Amino acid sequence: MSKAFTKETEADDDDDLELPALPGGGKNYITPEGYRRLREELMVLIDVERPKVVEVVSWAAKNGDRSENGDYLYGKKRLREIDRRIRFLTKRLDIAEVADPSLHFGNDQVFFGATVTYANSKGEERTITIKGIDEADNLAGEVSWISPIARALLKAREGDEVQLMTPGGVEKLEVLEVRYPAP
């Protein structure tokens, strides 16, 4: 088989990581818990995963012909993936601005880290937590602080009505409750 069909390109190893764009000011807000999770992931990659893969690749390289050595080829590919993730996490943690939402405990105004319950014009209630772009999980009801819903809710107070621009037009939302984690 021709190596043209088996060799990966050098472009796979490039350093130009696309970081999600941050609004003016360029701060990457993150909760202390989110920062800890990203830091733990980085440390596991550096201290556990990467050394294991390097050991497998080193062992596989000693076995001779590398062109048909699956352990070597897939190990090198996994090593590139790990290195890429390490670079990404390092860059994100370097620009992270840890903001503790518990400082707003007892406040009824929406800031970063708030858990907000709101109702739309149909009376449907939904609860979301405003988190950093690197830690938000939509399936868990967490949204990024730069998302349209979070931007509409930020600085609103309980009882306020805010307008959310949607593809279907403007939707009015009423803020029912604002909570923060206890200090």
N, C-alpha and C positions, 0 to 999 in steps of 0.2 A: 504494500500500500504506500502511496506517495505521502511524504511528510507534510505536504500542503494540506492534507485532510486531517492530520492529527496534531500538528503543532498549533499551539495557541499564540495569538498575536501579542506583541509587546504592549499594545493599547490596553490590554486587560490589566496591566500592572501600573497604569498611570496614576499620578497623584492628584489629578484634578477631580476632587470629590465635590459633588454638587450639594452644598449645604442649603437647607430651606432658607429662603430669603427672610430677613428680619426687617420689620418696619423701621422708619427713621430712628436714629439713636443707636441702633444695632445691638441692643441688649438682649441676651438670651436668658430670660427669666426661667427659673426652675425651682421647684420646691426642695427642701432639704432631703426628703425621702427620694425624690427623683434623682437628685445628684448622687446620693448614696448608691442607688441601684445602678446607675451608669458607671460609677467608679468601681463597684464590685465586678460588673461585667468586664471592664477593662483589665482589672487585676487578674481575673480568672483566665482571660485570653493570654495575658503576658506570662503568668506564673504556672498555668496548668496546660491549657490547650496547645499553645505554640510549642513548648518543649516536647510534648508527646508527638506532635506531627513532625518536628525536626528529627526526633529519634527514629521514627518510621522511615522518613525520607533518607536519612543517613544509612540506615540498615539496607534499604532497598537499593541505594546507589552502589553499595558494595557487592550486590548480587550480579553485577555485570551489565548486560545489554539494557540500556535505559529506554530504548524506543518501544519495547514491548513489555515493560515492567509496570504493571498497573499500580502497584503500591507507590512507586516513584512518581508516576504521572499524576495520579489523583492526590498524592501527598503534596506535591508542588502546587497543585491547583488550590487545595485547601489552605496551604500556607499563604498563598496570595490573598485569599478571602479573609483570613485571620488578620494579616497585615493591613489590609484595606480597612477593616473594621476598627483595628487599633488606631490607625491614623484618624479615622472619622471621630471616634470617641475622644481622642486626645484633643482634637480641634474644638469639639463641642464643649468639653469640660473647661478648656482654656478660656472660652468666651462666656461661660455660664455665670449668671448673676443669681445667687441663691437668695430667694425671697421667702421668708417664713410667714405663711398665712395665719399662724396662730397669734401673731401680733395684732390682728384685727378682731380677735375673739370678742363677741358681744356687739360688734358693729352691725348696723343694718344696711350699710352701703356696700356695693359690689366692687371688690378689688381682686387682684390676682390671688388664686387659691380658694376663692369662695365656692361654696356649694349653693347653687341657686335653684329654687323651685319657681317655675313661671307657668302661666297659662296663656294659651293662644286665644284668638277671637272665637274659636269653636268651644272653648272651655276645657280643652284637653291640657292636662298638666304634665310637665316633664321636669326632671331634676338633672342638672349637669354640674360638674365641678370644673372650674377653670384652672388649667395646668399649663406647664411649659410645652413647647412644640416637640421636645424630645421625649416627653413622658406621657402625653395625652393618649388615651385609649378610648376610642369612640364606643366600642362594645361595652365598656365599663361605665359609660356616661360621663367620660372626661373629654373636654374639648380644649384645644389650644387657645391661648390667650389672644392669638392673632386671627382666630376664626371669626366669621361674620357674626355669629350668635354671641360670642364673648364680647366682641367690640360693641355690639348694640347694648349689652347688659352692663358693661363696665361703668362705674360711677353712679348707676341707678340705685335707688333705695327701695325698701319694701313698700309696696303700694304704688310705685311709679309705673307708668306705661311707657314702653319704648317701641321704636319702630325698627323692624328688621327688613332689610332689602332682600328679597328672594327673587328667583327667576320668574315666579308667578306674580310678582308685584310686592307692594309694601304690606307687611303683616304686623299687626299690633300685638305686643306681648305685655302681660301684666306681671310684675315681680311680686310673688306671693311670700317667699321666705328667703332669707340670706343667712347662711351658717358658715362658721369657720371652725377648724379643729381647736380643741382646748390646748392652752400652752402646757 
